[in-house]
Amino acid sequence: MARGPTLLLERAFVGGPVCGVDEAGRGPWAGPVSAAAVILPDNPRKVPKGLDDSKKLTAKAREGLEVEIKATAMAWGVGFASVEEIHELNILHATGLAMRRAIAALSLPPAYALVDGNYRFDLPCEVRTVVGGDAKSKSIAAASILAKVARDRLMTEMDARYPGYGFARHKGYNAPSHLEALVALGPCEIHRRAWRPVKLVLAGVDPRSVGGVQDELPF
């Protein structure tokens, strides 16, 4: 049986708190990118059970774990980078900005950060990247859950502000219903104008007629 995330990576560091860091929402056509940072308890018995890559969990499971993580973590923080910041900085650097904001929101400054992926973001502490980290590190898994729930909640709020696009369902990601609404209604204020399908609609071209709609632009 495949093992889930553990605390082995966290225990490899000495000299200060270790936070897990992950993001949600790099690929959608609309909405901000979010990030979270979590410092789990030193006592493994106090760490919530069931932590895993947020994409492997149901929405109900993520929401339940969000409550447990916030109640038991030594510190946690969530940060966002807006659509305007994504446009100004590009999605990669906006993601780093959201991560720095998440770390800044921690009540306990970390000495080290375990970051999901292979890109070493400029963060205010020593960074170790971990490919597939949300399936290996419980701290990163916890961060992935907080980032995902926070962004999903915000996109549900955006659904009420910008009706017709279905943000509560697809959260701004590539979906047939999202593409249909984008063509019918045109982009709204929270659509990412550098993303190919949005750019095509702004140029008067139906993305469905050209094919190859991509989820996100290359970094």
N, C-alpha and C positions, 0 to 999 in steps of 0.2 A: 504494500500500500504506500502510495506517495506521501511523503511528509509535507506538512504545512510549514509556514514560517516559524522560525525559532528566535531565540535571543543570543545565539552564538556570535553574531557579528557585533552586537552591542557589547558583549562581554570581552571582546578582543581589545577594546579601548580602555585605557586607565588615565586618570588625571582630570576627569570632569564628566558632566552629563553628556549623554549621547541622544540626539534626536533623530527620528526618522522623518524624511521629507518626501513628499510626492505631490503631483499635480493632477488636475482634472480639467479637461476641456481645451486641449491644444488643437484638436482636429475639427471641432464644429464650425459651421458656417456663420454662427451667430452667438453672441453672448461673450462674457469675459472668460478669462482663464483663471482658475483658482488653484491654490496650493495650501497645504497644511504641514505643520511640524508638530511632532508629538514626542515627549519624553515619558516613557513608561516607567512604572514603579520598579525599584530595585528588587523587590520581593516578587518572584514570578507567580506566586499564588494570588497576588493582587491584580495580575494582568488579565483582562477579559478573555474568556475562552471564545474560540471561533474566529479569531482574527485571521484574515486572509485577503488576497487581492480583491479589491472592491468589485471588480468586474465579475468575479465568481459568485458573488452574493446577491440575494434578492434585495429589492428596495426595502422590504420590511426588516430583513436581517441587518442591513446597513444602518437603518434608523435606530434599531435597538442597540447596536454596538456603538453608535455615536454617543448615546446617553452614557453607556458604561465607560467608554474611553474618557469622556470629559469628567466623569465622576472619580475615576481612579488614577488618571495620569498625573505625574508630577507637574507637568506643564503641557499646554497645548495652545496652538495658535493657527488661525486661518487668515489667508491674505488673497486679494484679488488684483488682477490687472485688467483695466477696462478695455473696451473695444477701441477707444481712441488711443490708448497706450499701445495696444497691439499694432495698430496702424502706424504709429510713430516709431516704435522700436523694433518691430517684427515679432513674430510669435515666440521665437526662442528667447529673446531678451526680455519680453514681457513675462514669460514664464519665470525667468530668474527674478524679476521684480516681485512677482507674487510670492515666490519662495522667501525672499528677503523680508517681505512684509509679514509673512507667517512666522518666521523666526523672531522678528522684532516684537511680535505679539506674545511671545512666550514670557511667562513670569519668572522663569529660571533660564539664564543665558546658557546655551550649550557650548561645550568645548569641541564637540565633533558632530558632524552631520552625515548620516547615511542617506544618500540620495538615489532614488530609483532612476535607472538608465545609465548611459555611458558618457553623458556630457557633464563636465565639471563646472557647475555654475559658480559665479563669484558670490560667495556667501560669507557672513561675518564669523566664520569658524572654520576649522579644518574639515575638508570634505573628502568622503570616500564614495565613489559611484558604485552602484550595484545593479548590474543588468538583471532584469526580472526580480528586482528587490522586493516588490510587494508579495512575492511568493516565497521569499527567503527570510526576510526580517520582519519581526512582529511590529517593530516601531514604524517601518515603512508601510506595512499593511494598515496599521492604525491611521497613519497620515492619509493614505489613499482613500480610506473610508470617510474621514472628515472632509477631505477636499471634494469628494464626489457628492456627498449629501449636501454640503453647503452650496455647491453650484446647482445641483438639481433643484434645490429649494428656491434659489434665486430665479432659475429659468421658469419655474412654475408661476412665480410672481410676475415675470415678464409676459407670460401667456395672457394674464388678465390685462396688462397694460397695452399689449400689442396683439389683440385677438385676430384669429384667422390663420395664424402660422402653425399652430399646434405645438408651441414650445413646451407645454406641460407634458406632452407625449414623447417627443424625440429630443428635447433639451437642446435643440439647435444643430443636431448632427444631420448627416446625410440620410435622408429618408424620402421615399417617393412622395409622401404627402407634403413634406417640407419643400421639395422642389416644385411641386404643383402650385403651392401657395406663393412661393417666391416669384414664379412666372406670372401668376394671376394678379398679385397685389404689389409686386415690386419690393425691393429691400426696405426694411424699416431701420430705425436708428441704431439698433443693436446688431445689424448684420455686418459682417467683416468684409469690407469692400475690396480687399486685396485677394480674397478667395475667388477661385476661378468661376464657379457658377454665379456668384454675386456680380463679378465683373462683367460676365457675359450678359446678364439681365440688364445691368446698367447701360450696356452698349447696345441694347435693343435686340440681342440675340437670345433665342431660346436654347438653353443648355442641352435640352433633350434632343435637339437637332444636330448637335455636333459630337455627342458621345464623349466618353472619357472623363466624366465629371469626377474630380478628385476630392477627397475628404479634406485635405489641407495642403498648403503650399510647402515646398521644400524649405528647410531651414537655411 
